[in-house]
Amino acid sequence: MRIDPRFWPNLLTATRIALMPAVLAAALAGSRWWFTALIAAALATDALDGFLARRLKAFSEFGRKLDSAADYVTLVAGVWGIALLWPDVMRRELPWVVTGLAAFLAVIVHGFVRLGRAPCYHTWASKAGAVACPLTLVPLLSGGTAAPFHAAIVWLVLAGLEEIAIALVLPDHGGEMPTVWHALRRRRARAEGG
């Protein structure tokens, strides 16, 4: 059986979700090595699925929702695993972690209240934060400075505020929206168009 190449991005995204039980099992077993390797593999699928979707022109509403769901599951598994494997770091950085999670959840809650669904905008700022935040964990979890992690959390809060602003600017959900500036342009074009 041959799989349509346009389905490959969704298959990668589903793989990310499928890896999460193994990620949690590694954390519960106390294996920092396996936890790190598996979460890194999951994060690699996050980069690859978007690349393939653009390359194959395989964009779909289902793919956007699946990607967002995979992001949520990966975030929960990652935070939980870090809490289990690096409890001292988690205790020390808890205010920052809670701030980042609150920003993330605020976007989802606001989306459901305003739009009746999670926004799934995949803004440039949120994509940059999704890359930066895991990278800042390297120095943080290896005993180095927490400054890059703190900067990433500030960035994620700003990215969350931008997504809330987009939801306020647009009365309905229109798929991916790179920035609030793009949302303003879309609203202006709609107003001019009738």
C-alpha positions, 0 to 999 in steps of 0.5 A, a space after each residue: 500500500 502506497 501512502 499519498 505523500 501529502 499525508 506524510 506531514 500528518 503522519 509525522 505529527 501523529 508520530 510525535 503524539 505516539 512517542 509521548 507514552 515512551 517519553 513519559 515511561 522514560 521519565 518514570 523510569 528515571 532515564 534522563 538519556 532516553 527521555 532526552 533522546 525521545 523528546 528530541 526525536 519528537 521535537 524533530 518531527 515538529 520541525 519536519 512536519 511543517 517543512 514537508 507540509 510547505 514543500 508538498 503543499 499539504 496544508 489542511 485544517 486537520 493538519 493544523 489541528 493535529 499539529 496543535 494537539 501534538 504540541 499540547 501533548 508534547 508540552 505536557 509530557 515534556 514539563 512532566 518529565 522535566 519535573 520528574 527527572 530534574 526536580 530541583 531545577 523545576 522547583 527553582 524555575 517554577 514561577 517561570 514555568 507557570 508563567 509560560 504555561 499560563 501564557 500558553 493556556 490563556 491563548 487556548 482559553 481565549 480562543 475557545 471563549 472568543 472563537 469557540 475553538 483553539 486558535 491554531 494560528 502558528 504565528 511566527 513568534 510562536 514558532 520561534 518560541 517553539 524552537 527557542 524554548 527547548 534549546 534554552 533547556 540545554 544550559 538550564 538542565 545541564 547546570 548552566 545559566 537560566 537566563 536564556 530560559 527566562 528570555 524564552 518565557 518572556 518571548 512566549 508570553 509576548 507571542 501569546 499576547 499577540 495571538 490573543 490580539 489576533 483573535 480580538 482583531 479577527 471576528 472568526 478563525 481564518 487559519 494560520 496568521 503569521 503576525 497581528 499585522 497580517 490580521 489587521 491587513 486581513 480585517 482591512 481587506 474584508 472591510 474594503 471588500 464589503 
